[in-house]
C-alpha cells in the first residue's frame, strides 16, 4: 500500500530541487540544473539514476525508439527537468507518457526556468481513474 513514505520521497526530491533553484535562480540551460540537482541529490543521500532508458511498446511490439528519463529517484520516481518560462500541457503529457512507458507510477515535473520552481506531481494510476 502506498503511504506517507512515498510522500516523504517526493518531498525529499522537491526539497533538493528547491535548494538548487534557490542557489542558481532561473536563466540557465536545463543541463546546468540537471548537473546541480545530481550534486544535491548525492549530498542529500537520495538514491538516483540519470538518463535512464525506457522502451515504448506499440501493438505488443517494442519499438526501436527509446527515450531517456532525466532521473529516476528511489528506483520509483520518474523526474523530468525543464528550464522554460512555464510548464504547459505538452510537458505534462510527456511525463504521463514516460510513466506509461516506464511502468512507474509516480513522476515529478520540475521547471527551473520560472522565477519560482514549478513542481507538478503526477501519478499514472490517478490519471487512469479520471
C-alpha positions, 0 to 999 in steps of 0.5 A: 500500500502506498503511504506517507513514505512515498510522500516523504520521497517526493518531498525529499526530491522537491526539497533538493530541487528547491535548494538548487533553484534557490542557489542558481535562480532561473536563466540557465540551460536545463543541463546546468540544473540537471548537473546541480540537482545530481550534486544535491541529490548525492549530498542529500543521500537520495538514491538516483539514476540519470538518463535512464532508458525506457522502451515504448511498446506499440501493438505488443511490439517494442519499438526501436525508439527509446527515450531517456528519463532525466532521473529516476529517484528511489528506483520509483520516481520518474523526474523530468527537468525543464528550464522554460518560462512555464510548464504547459500541457505538452510537458505534462503529457510527456511525463504521463507518457514516460510513466506509461512507458516506464511502468512507474507510477509516480513522476515529478515535473520540475521547471527551473526556468520560472522565477519560482520552481514549478513542481507538478506531481503526477501519478499514472494510476490517478490519471487512469481513474479520471 
